[in-house]
């Protein structure tokens, strides 16, 4: 392109990390984490906590379209970050 400089040995910047919006649950803790697109809108994918305080794998994925969940994962996750990475793998 005219006027654009390219540097073949210069590393490309990493892609922007997905953003997440936390929603408070009934006890004041975060219970739902919504994935946001680059414009800040919800993608429909969310990571939810089951609500049980001693659960070993309390996080699961839902994909909501319109009113209520239309898809839910049967796999559960021990850590929030792992569940969020699984959602990022679905949306790429």
C-alpha positions in Angstrom: 0.0 0.0 0.0 1.1 3.5 -0.7 2.3 5.3 2.4 2.3 2.2 4.7 5.6 1.0 6.1 6.1 -2.7 6.9 8.8 -4.2 9.0 9.2 -7.9 8.3 11.3 -8.7 11.4 9.2 -6.8 13.8 6.8 -8.9 15.8 3.1 -8.4 15.3 1.1 -7.2 18.3 -0.9 -9.9 20.1 -4.7 -10.0 19.5 -6.7 -8.2 22.1 -7.8 -10.4 24.9 -11.5 -11.0 25.2 -13.3 -8.9 27.8 -15.6 -10.2 30.5 -18.4 -8.6 32.4 -19.2 -10.0 35.9 -22.8 -10.0 37.2 -23.5 -10.1 40.9 -25.5 -13.0 42.3 -27.9 -13.2 45.3 -25.2 -13.2 48.0 -23.3 -10.3 46.5 -20.6 -12.4 44.8 -20.1 -12.6 41.1 -22.1 -15.5 39.8 -22.2 -15.0 36.0 -19.4 -13.8 33.7 -20.5 -12.6 30.2 -18.1 -12.6 27.3 -18.0 -9.2 25.5 -17.1 -8.6 21.9 -14.7 -5.8 20.8 -17.6 -3.3 20.8 -18.5 -4.2 24.4 -21.7 -6.1 23.6 -22.5 -9.5 25.1 -21.8 -12.4 22.8 -24.4 -14.7 24.4 -21.7 -16.9 26.0 -21.4 -16.9 29.7 -19.6 -18.8 32.5 -21.8 -19.5 35.5 -21.1 -20.6 39.0 -23.4 -23.4 40.3 -23.8 -21.6 43.7 -22.6 -24.4 45.9 -19.9 -23.1 48.2 -17.9 -26.3 48.4 -18.3 -27.6 44.8 -15.1 -29.0 43.3 -15.9 -28.0 39.7 -18.5 -25.1 40.1 -18.1 -23.4 36.7 -20.1 -24.3 33.6 -20.7 -22.6 30.2 -24.1 -21.5 28.8 -25.0 -19.9 25.5 -28.1 -17.8 25.8 -30.1 -16.6 22.9 -33.2 -14.6 23.5 -35.1 -15.7 26.6 -33.3 -18.3 28.7 -30.5 -20.7 28.1 -30.6 -22.5 24.8 -27.4 -24.4 25.2 -25.4 -25.5 28.3 -22.2 -27.5 28.6 -22.2 -30.8 30.4 -18.5 -30.3 31.3 -17.7 -28.4 34.4 -14.5 -26.6 35.3 -12.6 -26.2 38.5 -11.3 -22.7 37.8 -13.0 -19.6 36.3 -10.0 -18.9 34.0 -10.2 -22.4 32.5 -13.9 -22.0 31.8 -13.3 -18.6 30.2 -10.6 -20.1 28.0 -13.0 -22.8 26.8 -15.5 -20.1 25.8 -12.8 -18.3 23.9 -12.0 -21.5 22.1 -15.7 -21.8 21.0 -15.9 -18.2 19.7 -12.7 -18.0 17.7 
